[in-house]
Amino acid sequence: MDLWDAGKLEETPDLRGVPCYGGLDLGSTSDFTAFVLAFPFDGGVFVKPYFWLPETPRRRDERMTAQLDAWARIGHIKRTPGNAVDYDQVLDDIVKLGQQFSIKELAGDPWNAAQALQQLTSEGFSVIEFRQGFASMAGPTKHFMDLLANRKFYHDGNPVLRWMAGNAAGETDTHSNLKVSKKKSTEKVDGIVATIMGIGRLMLANDGGELDIRII
């Protein structure tokens, strides 16, 4: 985790007005939802994550439950009432973030989230379908790894995102394409998946790609 920790900034930069790109991983209603904004910063990328978790999430060991509760108390995780994430609350929070930051695009996997993405479109966001297969994730994952290796990946030290980075495990296909695997990872990695999605759209924008295309 040395490369990860090297990217922590002592002070969060003023990002108001800076064009950014969001990755949304709604995941299961009984567990984490992650939204990560990717900003161009100092020749690399700065990411700002947001997490939601139900008040009564799926069962974990006592130590992990205590850690999640501690993160929630200091504001790194937003709890929603009940045993499922309140998607209406998530969408409302994202709308408020859209008023705070210049979100050019919001990328999300339509699997089990098509209605939420449609609602965000109706709120005025440019929403891109971004599936989590190798074809979509391989390029952004490589770019993410390159940013880490070259110490051009920056963050505010969010402990939930750091925990997820430590959980992440890779998976390759027959062509050696790499993506983060939810099946092989030791615990939750939703924030890293959302990070890579946001970076993917930012990467395309920097390459002069057509921003209205859908990545399938």
C-alpha positions in Angstrom: 0.0 0.0 0.0 3.0 2.3 -0.1 2.1 3.7 -3.5 -1.4 4.3 -2.4 -0.3 6.1 0.7 2.1 8.2 -1.3 -0.8 9.8 -3.1 -2.4 11.2 0.1 -2.5 15.0 0.1 -2.3 16.9 3.4 -5.0 19.4 2.2 -7.8 18.7 -0.2 -7.5 21.1 -3.2 -10.3 23.5 -4.1 -12.0 21.6 -6.9 -15.0 23.8 -7.4 -15.3 24.5 -11.1 -12.8 21.8 -12.1 -14.4 19.4 -14.7 -14.7 15.9 -13.2 -16.1 12.5 -14.0 -18.0 10.3 -11.7 -18.1 6.5 -11.3 -21.2 5.0 -9.6 -21.3 1.4 -8.3 -24.7 0.9 -6.7 -24.0 -2.8 -5.9 -26.4 -4.7 -3.8 -29.0 -2.8 -1.8 -27.9 -4.7 1.3 -24.3 -3.5 1.2 -22.1 -0.7 0.0 -22.9 1.9 -2.7 -19.9 3.9 -3.9 -19.6 7.1 -5.9 -16.2 8.5 -6.8 -15.4 11.7 -8.6 -12.2 11.8 -10.7 -10.6 15.2 -11.2 -7.5 16.1 -13.4 -4.9 17.3 -10.9 -1.1 18.0 -11.2 -0.6 15.9 -14.3 -2.6 13.0 -12.8 -5.9 12.3 -11.1 -7.3 13.3 -7.8 -10.3 11.2 -6.5 -13.0 12.1 -4.0 -15.1 9.1 -2.8 -18.5 8.9 -1.2 -20.0 5.8 0.4 -23.5 4.7 1.6 -24.4 1.7 3.7 -27.7 0.6 5.3 -28.0 0.9 9.1 -28.3 -2.9 9.3 -25.9 -4.2 6.6 -25.1 -7.8 5.9 -23.4 -9.6 8.8 -19.7 -9.2 9.3 -17.3 -10.1 12.1 -17.4 -7.9 15.1 -14.1 -6.2 14.4 -15.2 -5.2 10.9 -18.6 -4.1 12.1 -17.0 -1.9 14.7 -14.7 -0.4 12.1 -17.5 0.4 9.8 -19.5 2.0 12.6 -16.4 4.2 13.5 -16.1 5.3 9.9 -19.8 6.2 9.8 -19.6 8.2 13.0 -16.8 10.5 11.5 -18.6 10.9 8.2 -16.7 8.6 5.8 -19.8 6.5 5.3 -23.4 7.7 5.2 -25.9 5.4 6.8 -29.5 5.0 5.4 -32.3 3.6 7.5 -33.2 -0.1 7.3 -31.4 -3.1 5.9 -31.0 -1.8 2.3 -29.4 1.3 0.9 -32.0 3.9 0.2 -31.3 4.7 -3.5 -33.5 7.8 -3.3 -31.1 9.2 -0.6 -28.1 8.3 -2.8 -29.5 10.0 -5.8 -30.5 13.1 -3.8 -26.9 13.3 -2.4 -25.5 13.0 -5.9 -27.7 15.8 -7.2 -26.3 18.0 -4.4 -22.8 17.0 -5.4 -23.7 18.1 -8.9 -24.5 21.5 -7.6 -21.1 21.6 -5.8 -18.9 20.2 -8.5 -18.7 20.4 -12.3 -19.6 16.8 -13.1 -19.2 16.4 -16.8 -20.3 12.8 -16.9 -21.5 10.1 -14.6 -20.7 6.5 -15.5 -22.7 3.6 -14.1 -23.3 -0.1 -14.8 -26.9 -0.5 -15.8 -27.0 -4.0 -14.3 -29.7 -3.7 -11.5 -29.3 0.1 -11.7 -31.1 1.1 -14.9 -33.8 3.0 -13.1 -31.4 4.9 -10.9 -29.3 5.9 -14.0 -32.5 7.1 -15.7 -33.4 9.2 -12.7 -30.0 10.8 -12.8 -30.4 11.6 -16.5 -33.7 13.3 -15.7 -31.9 15.4 -13.1 -29.7 16.7 -15.9 -26.6 14.5 -15.6 -24.9 13.2 -18.7 -25.1 9.5 -17.8 -22.9 6.9 -19.5 -23.6 3.2 -19.4 -20.3 1.6 -18.3 -20.4 -2.2 -17.9 -17.9 -3.9 -15.7 -16.6 -6.5 -18.1 -13.1 -6.7 -19.5 -13.8 -4.7 -22.6 -14.8 -1.7 -20.5 -12.5 -2.0 -17.5 -9.2 -3.2 -18.9 -8.0 0.1 -20.3 -9.1 2.2 -17.3 -7.6 -0.4 -14.9 -4.3 -0.2 -16.7 -4.4 3.6 -16.6 -5.2 3.5 -12.8 -2.2 1.2 -12.2 0.0 3.5 -14.3 -1.1 6.5 -12.2 -0.2 4.6 -9.0 3.1 3.5 -10.3 4.1 7.0 -11.5 2.8 8.6 -8.3 0.2 10.6 -10.1 -2.8 9.2 -8.3 -4.0 11.5 -5.5 -6.6 11.3 -2.8 -7.6 12.7 0.6 -6.7 9.6 2.6 -10.3 8.4 2.9 -9.9 5.2 5.0 -12.8 3.4 3.4 -11.3 3.7 0.0 -7.9 2.7 1.3 -9.5 -0.4 2.9 -11.1 -1.3 -0.4 -7.8 -0.8 -2.2 -6.2 -3.3 0.1 -9.0 -5.8 -0.5 -8.7 -5.6 -4.3 -7.6 -8.6 -6.4 -7.1 -8.7 -10.1 -8.6 -11.0 -12.7 -7.3 -11.5 -16.3 -9.0 -12.9 -19.4 -7.4 -15.0 -22.1 -5.9 -11.9 -23.7 -4.2 -10.8 -20.4 -6.7 -7.9 -19.9 -6.9 -7.0 -16.3 -9.8 -5.9 -14.1 -10.6 -5.8 -10.4 -12.6 -8.9 -9.5 -15.4 -8.7 -7.0 -15.4 -12.5 -6.9 -11.7 -12.9 -6.1 -11.3 -9.9 -3.8 -11.1 -10.5 -0.1 -13.8 -8.0 0.9 -15.6 -5.0 -0.6 -14.0 -3.2 -3.5 -16.9 -1.1 -4.8 -15.0 2.1 -4.3 -12.1 1.0 -6.4 -14.4 -0.2 -9.2 -16.1 3.2 -9.1 -12.7 4.9 -9.1 -11.6 3.1 -12.2 -14.9 3.9 -13.9 -14.5 7.6 -13.2 -10.8 7.5 -14.3 -11.9 5.7 -17.5 -14.2 8.6 -18.5 -11.6 11.2 -17.6 -9.0 9.3 -19.6 -11.3 9.3 -22.6 -12.0 13.0 -22.3 -8.3 13.7 -22.1 -7.7 11.6 -25.2 -10.2 13.7 -27.1 -12.7 10.9 -27.3 -16.4 11.3 -28.1 -18.0 11.8 -24.7 -21.5 10.8 -25.7 -20.5 7.3 -26.7 -21.4 4.3 -24.5 -18.7 1.9 -23.4 -20.0 -1.6 -23.6 
